[in-house]
C-alpha cells in the first residue's frame, strides 16, 4: 500500500515539474516575442494602417515574403524582390507574366495553405499579402511585421492596390511612374485599334475545374476594365444583363451562350478545366457564335487574365496587341 502511495506521489511530482518547466519556457518565449515586437516597433519603421490593424513596417525591408502571386506581381513591378512567395492554388502558373524575375524566390506553398514552418525558417522582416485570414494575420505577425493588402476587384481598383504597396514599401514614386507608363501603353493600343480595326466587341469567359458553369468576366472585372480602357465594347445583351447584377463575374449556362456573342472571344482555362471547356466547345450554340465562325476564339493564360496587378495588366496588353492588332 505504501509502495503504491509512493509511486503516485512520485508521478505527481514529475508531472508538476514538467508543467512548471513548460510554463517557464512558454513565458520566456512570450516575453522574448513581446520584446522583439516592441523593439521592431520603435526603431527604423513606419506605422502603416491596413485592413486588419496597424503595423510598424521596416524602412528598408530586405527579406520580404509575398503570401500570394498578386502581391508578388506588385512588389516585383516596383523593383523589389521577395525572398519567398505563395503560389496560386487554382489558376495556372504566372511564369510567363513574371518570367525573368522568379529566379531565387522560394515557394512557401499554395496561397490557401501557406507553409508557416518554412516562413519561420526564412526569417523575413516583412510579410505582405492580399489573401489571408485574421487568424493567419495573427500567426504571421509573430514571425514578422505583417500587412494585409486591400483586395479591390471591381474595375481598376488594382491601381489603388499598387499605390498601397508603394506606400508600404516606400516606393510611391515608382508606383506612380509605372501607372503613367501603363496609361501611355493603353493610349497607344487604343489609337492602333481605332485606326486599324475600328469598333470591336469582345467577350471573356473563364472555365473552372470544379464546376461545369463558367463565368463571364464583366466590364466591372479586372480584365473587363482593361478591355474598356483600350476601347473595346461588350455585346449589348451582356452589358444590359451584367450591369444590373453589379458584379465582376457572372455564371453563364450552356443555354445563355448568346451573352458571349461578340467579334472576339477570349477563353481562360483554370487548371483541370479542359473537360468543361470541351463540352461547351462541342455544342451547337458555341459553334454558332460569331467569334467561332470567324476563327476569333483565343485561349489565354488564366494566371494573369483573371486578376493581378500591373505586370498582369501589361501582359494582357501584350496579348491584345498580338491577337487583335497583329492578327488583323
C-alpha positions in Angstrom: 0.0 0.0 0.0 2.9 2.3 1.0 4.7 1.4 -2.3 1.6 2.3 -4.3 1.2 5.6 -2.5 4.9 6.4 -3.1 4.6 5.8 -6.8 1.5 8.0 -7.0 3.4 10.9 -5.2 6.4 10.4 -7.5 4.2 10.6 -10.6 2.5 13.8 -9.4 5.9 15.4 -8.6 7.3 14.6 -12.0 4.1 15.9 -13.7 4.1 19.1 -11.7 7.8 19.6 -12.5 7.1 19.2 -16.2 4.2 21.7 -16.1 6.4 24.3 -14.3 9.2 23.9 -16.8 6.8 24.2 -19.7 5.1 27.2 -18.2 8.5 28.8 -17.7 9.6 28.1 -21.3 6.4 29.5 -22.7 6.7 32.6 -20.5 10.2 33.2 -21.7 9.1 32.6 -25.3 6.2 35.0 -25.0 8.4 37.6 -23.3 11.0 37.2 -26.0 8.4 37.6 -28.7 7.0 40.7 -27.0 10.4 42.3 -26.6 11.3 41.6 -30.2 8.0 43.1 -31.4 8.4 46.1 -29.1 11.9 46.7 -30.4 10.8 46.4 -34.0 8.0 48.9 -33.4 10.3 51.6 -32.0 13.3 51.5 -34.4 13.6 52.3 -38.1 10.0 51.7 -39.1 6.8 53.5 -40.2 3.3 52.8 -38.9 1.0 51.6 -41.7 -2.7 51.4 -41.3 -4.3 48.5 -43.1 -7.4 46.3 -43.3 -6.5 44.3 -40.1 -4.9 46.9 -38.0 -1.6 48.9 -37.7 1.8 47.6 -38.5 5.2 49.1 -38.0 6.9 48.4 -41.3 10.7 48.4 -41.6 12.0 51.4 -43.5 14.3 49.2 -45.6 12.8 45.7 -45.6 15.3 43.3 -47.1 13.6 39.9 -46.6 10.0 40.3 -47.8 7.6 37.4 -48.2 4.6 37.8 -50.5 1.9 35.4 -49.4 0.3 35.3 -52.9 1.1 35.9 -56.6 -0.9 39.1 -56.8 1.2 40.7 -54.1 4.3 39.3 -55.8 3.2 41.0 -59.0 3.1 44.4 -57.4 6.3 44.0 -55.4 8.3 42.9 -58.4 6.9 45.7 -60.5 8.2 48.2 -58.0 11.8 46.9 -58.3 11.9 44.8 -55.2 12.4 41.0 -55.0 10.8 39.0 -52.2 12.7 36.1 -50.8 9.6 33.9 -51.0 6.1 33.8 -52.2 2.9 31.8 -52.2 1.6 30.1 -55.4 -1.9 30.4 -56.8 -3.9 27.3 -55.9 -6.4 27.4 -58.8 -5.2 29.4 -61.8 -2.2 28.4 -63.9 1.3 29.5 -63.0 2.3 33.1 -63.7 5.7 32.0 -65.1 5.2 33.9 -68.4 4.0 37.1 -66.8 6.8 37.0 -64.2 9.5 35.4 -66.3 13.0 36.6 -65.6 12.0 37.7 -62.1 11.3 34.4 -60.3 14.8 33.1 -60.0 15.8 32.6 -56.4 12.3 33.2 -55.0 11.4 30.3 -52.7 7.9 28.8 -52.7 6.0 28.7 -49.4 3.2 26.6 -50.8 -0.2 27.4 -52.2 -1.8 30.7 -51.1 -4.7 28.9 -49.5 -2.4 26.8 -47.3 0.9 28.6 -46.6 3.8 26.6 -45.1 4.2 28.6 -41.9 7.2 26.5 -40.8 9.1 27.4 -43.9 8.2 31.1 -43.3 9.7 30.9 -39.9 12.9 29.3 -41.2 13.4 32.1 -43.8 13.5 34.9 -41.1 11.5 37.5 -43.0 11.5 41.2 -41.9 8.1 41.9 -43.6 5.2 39.8 -44.8 2.7 41.2 -47.3 -0.3 39.7 -49.0 -3.9 40.0 -50.2 -5.4 36.7 -49.2 -5.0 35.7 -45.6 -7.5 35.5 -42.7 -7.4 37.4 -39.4 -6.2 34.2 -37.7 -3.4 33.8 -40.2 -2.6 37.5 -39.8 -2.0 36.9 -36.0 0.3 33.9 -36.8 2.2 35.8 -39.4 2.7 38.8 -37.1 4.5 36.6 -34.6 7.0 35.9 -37.4 7.5 39.4 -38.8 5.6 42.7 -39.3 2.6 41.8 -41.5 0.4 43.9 -43.7 -2.9 42.8 -45.2 -3.4 44.5 -48.6 -6.9 45.5 -49.6 -8.4 43.4 -52.4 -10.1 45.7 -54.9 -11.8 43.5 -57.5 -14.1 46.0 -59.2 -13.0 48.0 -62.2 -9.4 49.4 -61.9 -9.1 49.0 -58.2 -5.8 47.2 -58.8 -4.2 50.6 -59.4 -5.1 51.7 -55.9 -3.6 48.4 -54.6 -0.4 49.1 -56.4 -0.2 52.6 -54.8 -0.9 50.9 -51.4 2.1 48.6 -51.9 4.1 51.6 -53.0 3.2 53.3 -49.7 4.1 50.3 -47.6 7.5 49.7 -49.3 8.3 53.4 -49.6 8.2 53.2 -53.4 5.3 55.5 -54.1 7.1 57.3 -56.9 7.9 54.1 -58.7 4.2 53.1 -58.4 3.1 56.3 -59.9 5.7 56.0 -62.7 4.5 52.5 -63.5 0.9 53.7 -63.8 1.9 56.6 -66.1 3.8 54.1 -68.4 0.8 51.8 -68.3 -1.6 54.6 -69.4 0.7 55.5 -72.2 0.6 51.9 -73.5 -3.2 51.9 -73.2 -3.4 55.1 -75.2 -1.1 53.8 -77.9 -3.0 50.5 -78.2 -6.4 52.3 -78.3 -5.2 54.5 -81.1 -3.9 51.5 -83.1 -7.2 49.7 -82.7 -9.2 52.8 -83.8 -7.0 53.3 -86.8 -6.6 49.7 -87.9 -9.9 48.0 -87.0 -12.5 50.4 -85.6 -15.2 49.2 -83.2 -14.7 45.7 -81.8 -17.0 43.8 -79.4 -15.1 41.4 -77.1 -16.2 38.8 -74.6 -14.2 37.0 -72.0 -15.2 33.6 -70.4 -13.4 31.6 -67.7 -13.7 27.9 -67.2 -13.2 26.1 -63.9 -12.3 22.5 -62.9 -14.8 22.2 -60.0 -17.9 23.2 -61.9 -19.4 22.9 -65.3 -20.7 26.5 -65.3 -18.1 29.0 -66.5 -18.2 32.7 -65.7 -18.3 35.8 -67.9 -15.7 38.5 -66.9 -17.9 41.6 -66.9 -16.9 45.2 -67.5 -16.5 45.5 -63.7 -13.8 42.8 -63.6 -10.0 43.3 -63.7 -9.9 42.1 -67.3 -13.1 43.8 -68.3 -11.8 47.2 -67.1 -8.6 46.8 -69.1 -10.7 46.0 -72.3 -12.8 49.0 -71.6 -9.7 51.2 -71.3 -8.4 50.2 -74.7 -11.7 50.9 -76.3 -13.4 47.6 -76.7 -17.1 47.2 -76.0 -19.2 44.2 -74.9 -22.3 42.8 -76.6 -25.4 44.8 -75.7 -27.2 41.8 -74.2 -24.2 41.1 -71.9 -23.9 44.8 -71.0 -27.6 45.1 -70.0 -27.5 41.9 -68.1 -24.3 42.3 -66.2 -24.7 46.0 -65.2 -27.9 45.2 -63.3 -26.0 42.5 -61.3 -23.2 44.9 -60.3 -20.6 42.0 -60.2 -17.3 41.3 -61.8 -18.2 37.7 -62.6 -21.4 36.2 -63.9 -22.2 32.5 -64.2 -23.2 31.5 -67.7 -25.1 28.3 -68.6 -24.9 26.5 -71.9 -28.3 27.9 -72.7 -27.1 31.5 -72.3 -24.1 31.5 -74.6 -25.8 34.2 -76.6 -24.5 36.6 -74.0 -21.0 35.9 -75.3 -21.7 36.6 -79.0 -19.0 39.1 -80.0 -16.4 39.7 -82.7 -13.7 38.3 -80.5 -13.9 35.7 -77.6 -11.1 35.2 -75.1 -11.2 31.9 -73.1 -9.5 31.4 -69.8 -8.9 27.9 -68.6 -8.1 27.1 -64.9 -6.2 24.0 -64.0 -8.2 21.0 -64.9 -10.9 23.0 -66.8 -10.3 21.4 -70.2 -13.1 18.9 -69.8 -15.7 21.6 -69.1 -14.4 23.7 -72.0 -14.6 20.8 -74.4 -18.3 20.2 -73.5 -19.1 23.8 -74.3 -16.9 23.9 -77.4 -18.8 21.0 -79.0 -22.2 22.5 -78.5 -24.2 24.0 -81.4 -24.7 27.2 -79.5 -20.9 27.7 -79.1 -20.3 26.9 -82.8 -23.0 29.4 -83.8 -21.1 32.3 -82.1 -19.7 34.9 -84.4 -16.2 34.6 -83.0 -16.1 30.9 -83.5 -17.3 31.2 -87.1 -14.6 33.8 -87.9 -11.8 31.9 -86.1 -11.5 34.6 -83.4 -11.6 32.5 -80.3 -8.4 32.7 -78.4 -7.2 30.6 -75.4 -5.4 32.9 -73.0 -3.4 32.4 -69.8 -5.8 32.4 -66.8 -3.0 33.1 -64.4 -2.9 36.8 -65.2 -6.1 37.3 -67.2 -8.4 36.7 -64.3 -6.8 39.0 -61.8 -3.5 40.6 -61.0 -1.6 43.8 -60.8 0.4 46.0 -63.2 2.5 43.1 -64.5 -0.6 41.2 -65.3 -2.3 44.2 -66.8 0.7 44.8 -69.1 0.8 41.1 -70.1 -2.9 41.4 -71.1 -2.0 44.5 -73.3 0.7 42.3 -74.9 -1.9 39.6 -75.7 -4.4 42.2 -77.1 -1.7 43.6 -79.4 -0.8 40.0 -80.5 -4.4 38.8 -81.1 -6.2 41.9 -82.2 -3.6 44.1 -84.0 -1.0 41.6 -85.4 -3.6 39.1 -86.5 -5.9 41.6 -88.2 
